[in-house]
């Protein structure tokens, strides 16, 4: 059975409370935690999404929360206001087909900053809480390629955001606009083609936190938006990726996340002197870090590959951490979970792929176990050394699991991340195949019992791997995956244009690169499938629409393959792009375990 989740931890403006999503009762609700008294209370009563896929913000004065909710995973996010005291919920204005993501509240508490597709593209809007209908909405930006992550200045007169006006679709720059939508100007571009974003206002209302990959690795700095002065805090030539989080309330510190070998650790930089302060935390993965209780503490979630996430309150005065919300395991003994080994295995071009390797405990001498390559989504994402529930579930059932950060993944610098540009299903897939070959070299692995699985982009490579390497895998399980790139782009252009733009930045033009797109679509090569395949997909998925699974299924049927014998198929009418709720995850785990037991 899947375990409860807690996520979305967000400190209040006053710094003495934190709100979060949790499904300890069986369904997701919003909760608040008093950081002084440690009192925890439930705020919602069935009004949040069954499987939340959008965040929330505190209202000014901390008397309300504003959250977005979709319907059964369709990601048509609508806005709601929840009064923290009485728990009453009010629906705000929503156009049925738009996606409205609340990002910030104005300091006067009268309006919200919302990333919305009301104008077609994802752009920044102000929502006036005192008005109704269309009159409540004011578009602040109208970028052809969209705008992201708005944040109001401390005095409420300006808004920072990130957007791109360059022909280079990879490019991202920082902008500032007046609160009424006037005076838009670009304030940050380190170099064209780099991803340069603004993150958080300094309390002085003039400086902002910056993250840029222009040097080949993620680095952070502080920018004066009036003078253009930019001072880097990440040392030149640093081997790690860093990303900015937030300034302390007194403006003395900038918290950042440092990404090294699949770990994420908060680090504080002195804003004036640039000195780095490292926290006394064991190696692991922190899901952000937020200043609390006047800046004397940091609130963070921390996990390892063998331990689920716990919520910690880190005292910066004493360098000690207190567990506020311990990890939940239900009836499961935490001792059954295994630590991941950080490995590098050889691939093409003389390179080595960083990966996490999970081996079952107490494998008898001479035993030969089935093994799986688990491919992550994205592709601009990575496997971390945090708790991976589905991987631990499979390892507990006797499977060796390899989680590779193939070319195209984050965490290993820009060159590695960009190595699969216009090459989806190329070098990244070579790394998946090399991972399978690496598994064959392990003494406990049965080389005849190899499988591949993954969700989203991982599902894409799980469709493609067994048709491009038909002799290598015995089974394949694509979950909310992609089998037809042209069909994906057409659907995204209609329903999620921001994803269509992302896809073009990855794989070029649907006409000019048509032959490449066809070759890198598993549907083109369906006749080459020899492995047994189990497709799982949510019927309401707007990112990788269910037509991707239905199309591949229909192609197999047209080739004379029989559903239930030559391949298996499951479609979930109450899900979108995966599910976070206990019931949905439990259903998927049971189906996956049953399938692998029979077929691998």
N, C-alpha and C positions, 0 to 999 in steps of 0.2 A: 504493500500500500504506500502511496506517496505521502510524504510528511508535510506538515503545515509550513507555510512560508510567511516571513515578515520582510517587507521591503518598502521603499519610498520614504525612509526616515527623513523628516524635515523639521528643523528647529524653528520655533516661533520667532517673531520679530523681537519680542521681549527677552528671548534667550533662556527662559525658564521652563519651556514645554517643548515636547517633540511629538509630532503626529506621524502615523505610519499605517500602511495596509497590513492586515494579518488575517489569515483564515483558520485560526485555531479552533473556531466553532464549526468548521466545515465549509463555510462560505466567507468570502472576503468582506471585511468591514473596515471602517476607519477608526483608529484608536488615538488617544492622547496619553502621553506619559508626563507627569509632573517631575521635573528633574531635581526638585528640592525635596519633595516628600516621597518620591518614587511611586506615587499613586498612579495606577493605570485604569483608564476607563474607556468604554466603547462609546463612540460618538454616533455612528450610523446604525441603522436597523434595516438592512436589506436594500438600501438605496444605491450602493455602489455597484459597479459591474461585477458579474460573476467571476470574470477573469480580467482584472484591470490591466490595461496596457497604456495608460497615460498617467501623468503625475497630478499633483495638486499644489496649491500654495496657501499660506496663511493670509488672512485679511489683516490690514493694519489695525492695531489694537488687540489682535489675537482673539477676537470674538467670533470669527467665522473662518471656515475653510472653503476654498473654491476648487472643485474637481471636475474632471471630464469623464464621461461615461459613454460607451458604445452599446450596441445590441448584439450579443452572441458573437463577438469578435469581428464585426464588420468595419470597425474603426471609424465610423461616422460619429466622431466624438461630439457630444453635447455638453454644455456647461451647466453646473449646478452650484448652488450656495448652501452650505450646511452651517447653521448657527451652533456654535460649540456648546453653549449652555443648555438650551431646551432640546437640541438635536433635530430641529425642524429643517427640512430640505425644500429649497425653492428652485424650480427649473428656470434657467435664463433663456433668452431668445436663441433659437437655433434654426438655421436653414437645413432642411432634411438631408441633403447630400454633402454638406460641408463637414470639415474636420476642424474642430475648435479645441486647441490645446492652451490652457491657461498657463502663463509663464511668470507673471509678477503682478503685484498690486501697486497702484499709485500711492505715494506717501500720504496723501490726504484721505485715503480709504474710499474714494468715490468712484474709482474706475479700475479696470483690470487691463493688463497687457496680454493679448491673445495672439498666438500663431494660428492663422485660419486660412482655409482655402475658399472663403466666401467669394473672392474675386477670380477664382480659377486656380491661381498659383498660391502656394503657401506664403503669406505675407503677414506683416505685423499690423494688428488692429488694436484700437482702444475700445473698451466696452464700458459704457456709462451705466453704473448700477442704478441710477435714479430714473432711467428711461426704459421704454419697452419697444419691442419690435426693431425694425431697421434703424430707427432713430437712436438706438443705443450704440450702434456700431460706427466707428470712424476709422477708415483705412489710413495708416500712417506711412506705409510703403507700398510700392507697386513694381517690385523688381520682376523682370521677365523670368528669371531663374529662381525667384523666391527669396525670402529672408528668414532668419532663424534667431532663436534665443534672445529675445529682447529683455532688457532690464532697465528699470527706471532709475534715474540719478537720485541721490539722497534728498535733493530739494524738489524733485518732481518736474524739473523744467526740461530735462533731456532724456533720451532713450538711446542706449547702445544696442547694437545688433550686428550680426554677421551676414554677408550676402556676397554675390558674385556678379559683376558686370563684364567680366572678361570672356573672350571667345574660348579660352582654356577652361573647360568644364571642371577641371580639378581645382581650380583657383578658388580661394575664399579670402575675403577682406573684411576689415572692421569698419563700421559706420556709426555715426551719431546723428540723430534727428531730434528736432524739437518735439516737445510733448504734443503739439497740435499738428504734427506732420510736416512742418516747414523746416527749412534750413538743413536738409539732408546733405551730409558730406562724408567722404571717405577719409578716415583718420589713420588707417593702418593698411599698408601693403609692404611687406618686407621684400618680396620679389614676386613677379607674376608667375603663377603656377604653384606657388606654395599655399598652404592652408594656414591662414593667419586669422585668429578669432579673438574677440573681446569677451571677457568672462564675468567680471565683477567690478563694481565701482568701489574706489577707495572712499572712506568717509569724508574726504575733503571735496568730493564731487568733481574733481578735475582729473585725477589719475584713475586708470583702469588696469585690471590684470590682463595680460596678453599670453596667448599660447601660439607658437609658430613652429612649423616643421622645415623652415627654409634652410636650416643648417644640416639637414639630413636626419636629425633626431628631433623629437618634441622638446622644446625649451620654453621657459616662461620668463616674463619680464613685466615691467611696469611702464605704461605709456601715459604721458600728459596729453590729453586730447586737445588742449588749447594751443600748446607750443609745438607738439609733435615729438617732443623729447622721449626717446625710448631707451630704457636701461635694462639690460638682460640680467637675470638672477641665476639662471642655470649656467654653470661654468662652460666656457668654450671647450668643445671636444668631449663633452660628457658622453659616456657610453650608454646612458639610460635615457628613456623617454620620460618627459615630465609634462604635466598638464596642470594649469592653474585651477584652484578651487575658489577660495574667498579670502578677503582681508579680515583681520581681527577687528572688533568694534572700535578699538583705539587707533587702528591704522598702523600698528607697529609691525605686524606679521602678515605675510601672505602664505596661506596653506596651499600646498601642491601635492599631487600624487606622483610618486616615482615608480616607474614600471621597469623592473629588472628581472629577467629570467622567469617571467610569468608570475611575479609577485607584485603587489601594489602596496606601497607604504607611504603614509603621510609624512611630509617634511615641511618645516616652517622656514621661510626665508625672512630675514630682517629687511624691511622695506627700505630703510635708510642705508644700512651698512652692507647688505647683501649676504650676510653670514647665514649659514644653513644650520638649523637645529634638527637633529634626528631624534625621533621618539624611541622610548624603550619598549619596543614591541617585538614579540617573537616573529620569525618569518611567516608570511601569510598574505592574505588579500584583504584590503580595506575597501569597503564600498563608500568612497568619499570620506570627508571629515568636515565637520561644521563646528564653528565656535559656539559655545553655550555659556550660560551663567556669567554674563558680562565679559566673556573672553578668557576667563580663568581655566576653562575646560574645553576639550574637544569631544564631540559625540561622533561615534563611528560604529559601523558594523565590521566585524573581523571574523574571518574563517580561514581554514586550511584545507588541504585536499582530503583530510581525514576527519575534520570536525566542522559541523554546521556553523552558520553565522550566529554570533552572539552580539548584542548591542553593548558597547563599552562607553563609559564616561572616563576620559583621560584627564587627570589633573595636571595641568602644565606647571603648577607650583611645586609639585613633589615628584613628577614623572612616575605616577602610579595610575593604574587603571582599575576601575570597578565595573563588574558585570551588572548591568541594569536589567537586561532581558537575556536570560541564558538560552543557549541553543535547545531546540525541542527535538526529541527523538521518539516520543510516544513510547511504545512497548519495545522498541528496538534497542539492543545493547550497542552503545557507541563503539565498543571495542571490536565490532565486526568490520568496521571500515578500515581501508588500507591507505597508506600514504602513497602519493604518486612519486615515481622516479622521474627526475628531469634528465632527459636523454637527448642526444643528437645523432641522427642516423644519416647515412649517405644517400644522396639523390643524384640527379643528372647535373651536368655542368660543373662537377667537382665540388658541389656544395653539400652542406649538412642541414637537415631540417630539425629545428627545436621541437620537442614533443614531450608529452607526459605519458608515462607508461604505468599502467595499473596491473598488478598480478594478484591472483587470488591467494588467500592465506593457506598455509598448510597443504600445499600441493604434494601428493605422495611422490616419492622418487620414481622416476621413469614414466610418470603420467604425461600424456599428450593432450592438451586442452584446445578447444576451439578458440579462435581469436577474432577480434573485430577492430577495424579502423573506424574511429568516430570522427566525422568531419564537422567542423563548426560552421555556423552561419556567417553572414556578412556580405562579401568576404572580408571587409575591413573590420575585423574583430579578431579575437584570439582566445585560446584556452588559457585560463589562469589556474594557479594552484589554490583555487577555492574549492568548496564542496560541490561536486558534480553528482547530483542525485541519480540520474539515469545510469551514469558510468558505474557508480558504486553498486547500484542495484544489479547490474549485469555481472560485475566482478564477484558479487556475493553468490551468484548462480554458476560460477565456475568458468567465466570467460576472461581471457586476457584482453585488455582494451588499450589501444594506442590512440592518443589524442594529439595529432600533429598540428603545428602552426605552419601550414604550408605557405608557399609563396603567394602573396596577396594578403597575408595576415598582418595585423599590427603588432607592436611590441619589439620589433627587431630593426627599426629604422625605416626611412622612406624608401630606400632602394628595394628592400624586401617587400614592403607593402605594395609598391607599384610594379612588382615583377610580373603580375598577371594582367596588367592593363592591355586591353585588346587581345587577351590571351586566356580568357576563361576556358577551362577545360584543356589547357595546354600544360604549362609548367606546374600549375597547381595540381593538376591531375597526375602528372609524373611523380609529384611528391606523395600523393596518396598511394600510387602503385609501389613506389619505393618503400613506403611504410609497410605495405603488405609483405614485400620481400624481406624487410627487416624482421618482421614478426616470424617469418619462417626460420630465421637463424637462432631464435630463442629455443633452448632445449626443451621447455615445457609446452611448446606450441605444436599442434598437429598441422603441418603445412597443407594438408588437403581440406582443412576446415576453416577457411578464412571468409569473413564477411565484411561489408562496409555499410555504414548507416550514418544518417545525419539529417538535420532539419534546415529548411530554407535553402541558403546557398549550399549547406552540407547535403541537403536533399538533391540539389542540382548535380553535385559531383557523385552522389550515390546512384542517380539515374545513369550518368555518363560512364562511370568507372566500369561497370560490367559489360557495356557495349563497346568500349574502346579497348578493354583488356578482358576479353571474353573467357580466357582460360585461367584467370587469376583468382576470381572470387566464386565461392559456392552460393552465397546468398547476398542480397542487397535490399536495404530497407530505406527508400527515400520517404521523408516525412515533410509535408508541405513543401515539396520540392519543385524544380523547374525542369521541364523536358523539351520546351519549344521556345527559343529566344524571341523569335518574331511575334509569336502570340503573346508572350509576356509583355513585350514592349507596347504592343497595341492595347492590351488591357490596362497597363499602367498609364499610358498616355490619356486614356479616357477617364480612369477612376482615381489614379494617384500620380498626377503629373510630376510631383517631386521625386518619385521613385523612377519614373521614366528618364528624368534628367540624370539621376545618379547612374542609371544603367548605361546611358549614352556616354557618360564620363568614363565608364569602365570598358565598354565594348564598341564604341564608335557609332557609326551611322547605319540605320537599318537597310538603306539602299546601297550605299557605297561599300559596306562591309557585309553584304548579304550572304556571300559564299562562306565567309568565316562564321557567321551566325548559324547557317545551316549545318556546317560541319561540327560546330560545338553544341548542337542540339541533339540530345539522346534520341528524340523522335526520328531523326534522319537515319539512325543506325539500329532501330528497334529489331530488325531481323537478325542482328548479330548477338542478341541476348541468349546466353547459355545458362547463366546463373538463375536460381529461383529468386523471384522478386516479390516483396510485400510493400504495397503503396498505402500510405496513410495520409489523409488530407482533410482539413476542415472545409465544410461547404461554403462558409462565409468569408473565406480568406481573400482580402483585397490586394495583398502584396504579391503572393504567388497564387493566383486564382485556381480554383479547383479544376478548371479546364485543363490545367497542366497534367494532373493525374488522370483525368478522364480521357484526355487525348492519347496518352501513352497506353492506357488500358485498352482503348478501342483499337489502337494500332496492333497490339498483341492479338486481340481477338480476330482482326482482319487477316493476320498471319496464320491463323489456325490454332493459336494457343488457347488453352481452356482455363477460365478463371476457377480457382479452387484447386486446380491440379498443377498447371504450369506456372501460375502466379496467383497471388492473393491481393485483395483490395479491400480497404475500409475507408468509409467516408462518414464524417461526423457532422450532423446537421446543426449542432449547437456550438460549433467552434469556428474560429477564424484561423489566424496564423499561429496555431498552437494554442495551448491552454495552460494557465497557471493554477487553476483551482484543483483541489484535492481529487475530486471525482474524475475530472478529465484526465489528469496525469495518471491516476491509478488505472483507468481504463486502457490508456495507451501502453503503460508498462506491462499490464497483463497480456495484452495482445502481442506485444513484442516478445515477451518471455515465452509465451506459448508457441509462437512462430519459430523462434530460434531453436527451441527444444526439439521441434519436429523436423526442421529443415537443415540445421547446422550440427 
